[in-house]
Amino acid sequence: MTTLYTSDHEWLSIEGDVATIGITDFAQAQLGDVVFVELPQVGRALKKTEAAAVVESVKAASDVYAPITGEVVEVNQAIVDEPALVNTDAGGKAWFFKLKIADKSELGGLMDEAAYKAHTA
């Protein structure tokens, strides 16, 4: 399993032709206490950089962007039911949605963990 990152603070965990997408721990820390999450519909086709989900905190509302092009194959209802999970496990149980990858070449423009850490330093 490979994990990649975007400059907009999304992470992708790649397994075969499916990418699990969430926001990074850095992003949730910047947001503060998450109080609401809106996820895309299963079956929705997303283009790279398209707004896919919304996360709201006591400070602000932010879009979560599709880091690659693909079709939503699953969403994480647990974070809709309990948005605070995003604050406690952003890189794990609080994933947002899964995409069937349309074009693996788009993964080339994303950062590995070392590059992302340098980006947020």
Secondary structure, DSSP 8 states (H G I E B T S, - for coil): -EEEE-TTSEEEEEETTEEEEEE-HHHHHHH-SEEEEE---TT-EE-TT-EEEEEEESS-EEEEE-SS-EEEEEE-HHHHH-TTHHHH-TTTTT--EEEEES-GGGGGGSB-HHHHHHHH-
